Amino acid sequence: MINFKRILCAILCVALLAGAVVTLTSCHGGGPQLEEFKIDAEFNPEEQIEISFWAKNDSNPTQVAIYKKAIEDFEALYPNIKVNFKPYADYGLIYQDVITNISTGTTPNVCISYPDHIATYMTGANVVVKLDDLMRDSRYGFGGSALGFDGVKRDEMVEKFLEEGKIAGGYYAMPFMRSTEACYVNKTYVEALGYTLPETLTWDFVWEVSEAAMKKNEDGTFAVNGQTVMIPFIYKSTDNMMISMLKQKGAGYSTEAAEIEIFNDTTKELLYEIADHAGTRAFSTFKISSYPGNYFNAGQCIFAIDSTAGATWIGSNSPLSDIDGDQVVDFETVVMTIPQFDVENPKMISQGPSVCIFNKENTQEVLASWFFVQFLLTNEVQIAYAQTEGYVPVTLKAQNSEAYKDYMSRAGENDELYYSVKIDASQLLIDNVENTFVTPVFNGSASLRDAAGQLIEEVVKARRRNQNVNSKFINTLFDNMVSLYRLDQVKPVEIVDKGETETESQTEAQ
């Protein structure tokens, strides 16, 4: 039942990211002192170039195969460019390796990362390439005349996804795939408990049903499933949980100017409520109880919140289920938006892999890297990768293609390529793009994100140990999070209006 690989990965990621601020100074020492990249030369098809590409996959061999096929096709178009591919199992490991390599001038050329991480890479001068000029170049930019393939045009990108790559007033990240969070619901058990699913989940509804599911039979088994294990509500990413709750409440988290606002009264109220349900064991987290999809598939969880990209692991017929077949319980799975405080104004986080390009002394390497990034946006790559999990292509060109429309129309045709839960999860994001949001990105935002999740983790752990969660506990917890993640060293940055919001300088945490 316990997925040790996922637990080990989570622990390692927390350990690496908890020390993120400590490692920031490595961005400034060593390595070549690079000038800002400018397109001042034609691409030379005769020069032999090697570029490195670091990417994350969910231990999914199909994703690795898609990357390798994309590289093979790209190299056929550009015989003078060789792409060296290095797959990773976790974003945190990529992040740590990049931080280490910045100081030695050995960063990859192209890297898949979160924008929060890219903002940290940018603390080294000109380490990450600003993409604005490359995007609009008539030869090599979006839809450029000199590209060796049918590149995506600027108006064929999903604007909201593209805007998520803006850091410090410029584009430093290019979206590759997008996902959001979904609540995977065991509808069979909800109805067995006497409830009817609403059109939109609310926090009150989820808490109420979760508490009702804790009722036991005389023999000690849970009434709803007849088993000895039941954790009605499990949230995989507690940082997203806290961030989303605050966004839905209109409460502070952080500002574009890197002002930390999370330690407020609304956060306290949310933690008290979470503590109440953790105390009854109606709520738990991935870090404490393990992967929610495992419990969900075994009929031991009713509300499992995970990324839409995790849909292939979730449900009675999931093709990538991590538990043995004899443990799987048959029930109806419904994919819904995460619980809301205001159903008329839903808010859910936008997430998923983005791509950045690292600056190099050889400008030909940078151009080659930019070509490869654009090739990752072509329909063949976008559609193939989106089909592996509940991801959504980041281009309108791919979303509106006949191939993608055909794929989306065949939900449930089989449980391999057309697994209905996976396709429903993708459709959920497509239907809610305008309801998604992202958090401000700055040097230190990755640490703030970790602190947001750890607030919930600490409260849940305390209640499971029968500790009181009161005002003294919360105030001490706030102080500990500031100290652990060095949030008191994140300095606000100056915002200068130059026709669009632009950060004049990046925060530094020494």
Secondary structure by P-SEA (a helix, b strand, c coil): cccaaaaaaaaaaaaaaaacccccccccccccccccccccccccccbbbbbbbbbcccccaaaaaaaaaaaaaaaaacccbbbbbbbbccaaaaaaaaaaaaaaccccccccccaaaaaaaaccccccccccccccccccccccccccccccccccccccccccccccccccccccbbbbbbbbcaaaaaaaacccccccccaaaaaaaaaaacccccccccccccccccccbbbccaaaaaaaaaaaacccccccccccccccaaaaaaaaaaaaaaaacccccccccccaaaaaaacccccccccccccccccccccccccccccccbbbbbbbccccccccbbbbbbbcbbbbbbbcccaaaaaaaaaaaaaaacaaaaaaaaaacccccccccccccaaaaaaaaacccccccccaaaaaaaaaaaaccccccccccccaaaaaaaaaaaaaaaaaaaaaacccccaaaaaaaaaaaaaaaccccbbbbbbbbcccccccbbbbcc
